[in-house]
Amino acid sequence: MKIHHYGFWIFKEGLFDLLDFFHRKINLPLTVDNELVKYELHYTDGEQNLWFTLLIHDVITIKVAKDSNDRDIIFFNIEYTDLVIREIKDLEEFINSK
């Protein structure tokens, strides 16, 4: 099965809205402890390739990291299979609407 890649960034203020979207709309088994995510993000760095793996699932992997220069920006690196292409399109629409 082919693995696709999708990367984007958001401002940190939108992080928990986005995580809620993953849980509700894409129906992923994502239980998020907001404080743990904040803690783990503190130690990430997108430029140095230090990512926090938010979710590993059969059809999707979601990794996040803060920008080195602007710590208010959070990068997302998503790897997914053909089984969730429609959901990734929904994600793109959600991000573009913000």
Number of C-alpha atoms within 10 A of each C-alpha: 8 7 11 13 11 12 12 12 16 16 13 15 11 13 17 13 11 15 17 15 16 18 15 12 13 16 11 15 12 16 11 14 9 12 9 10 16 12 11 16 19 13 12 20 20 19 12 10 9 15 21 20 17 16 16 13 11 8 15 19 16 18 17 25 26 26 17 14 10 9 15 12 19 23 19 21 18 19 16 21 15 13 13 14 13 11 14 18 11 16 17 13 11 13 14 8 7 7
